[in-house]
Amino acid sequence: MTAPESRPATRLLLVTGLSGAGKSVTLKVLEDLGYEAIDNLPLRLVHNLVRDAEDAAPAMALGLDIRTRDFDADTFIAAVDGLRRRDHLDVHLLFLDGEEEILRRRFSETRRRHPLAADRPVLDGIRHERLLMRPVRAAADTRIDTSRLSVVELRQVLEGSYALDEPRRLSVFVTSFGFRRGLPRDADLVIDVRFLSNPHYDAALKDLTGLHGDVVSHVEADPDFASFFKGLCDMLLPLLPRYLAEGKSYLTIAIGCTGGRHRSVVVAEKLTRWLSEKGFAAQVRHHDMD
């Protein structure tokens, strides 16, 4: 007698985060990727919806945030834990975050009202929401800071992490930055390259960036560059698959120098090419180059 085939798990992606951080855009992208997307569902209806849709939908994306009726962080986390215990469900919690000033600017530009700032300044609402959502952020499987991401870049991140037609693989986002402006909020690994020879002090290179061949040659001519880069790759090669094995689908590696225009850009570009050659879904952006 042939054993019955096991039913494939339904992928359930719970999308939450701070208001203004891009949840509506994220759900639209996920819908384009083949998810059944539903926004602002009351928390008490999630279990019933999932139960009814398990046999019909191979993947669902549910938007849940502070606007959701009866929303409470502890209740939300308990509901997520309950969903994780159900058979035939592959549950993933995605938290969208953003810098305070950029979230404020988004509300100002769109003239939307923050859900917690009906009778107070927008910044008060943002800060109150961040406090209320702190436990949910800590419980998330993946956190994406959308502050510096364009819609196109956010789509690339989501496609790399949640596409349905490819085996799951680790998406690596490499970003260069300048320490003088502070660490990127979403950095998982930070590599400091301020020890490398600085093109800033060469008058012919100062106004160029790390995308220019002469700057690349200058940085790579540093006597310690080759051994440093080999050591970085040797560290990452066994490390990245372990992140994937632990369920992480999105990793940000931040490469920092003083100003974020020369050395960090060179290393970020070179590292991204190396990661792509090794089969990782790698993308690069330059936080402070301009």
Beta strands, then each sheet from edge to edge (+ up, - down):
strand 1: 10-17
strand 2: 36-39
strand 3: 59-63
strand 4: 89-97
strand 5: 142-145
strand 6: 171-178
strand 7: 189-192
strand 8: 250-257
strand 9: 281-286
sheet 1: 2+ 3+ 1+ 4+ 5+
sheet 2: 7+ 8+ 6+ 9+
end
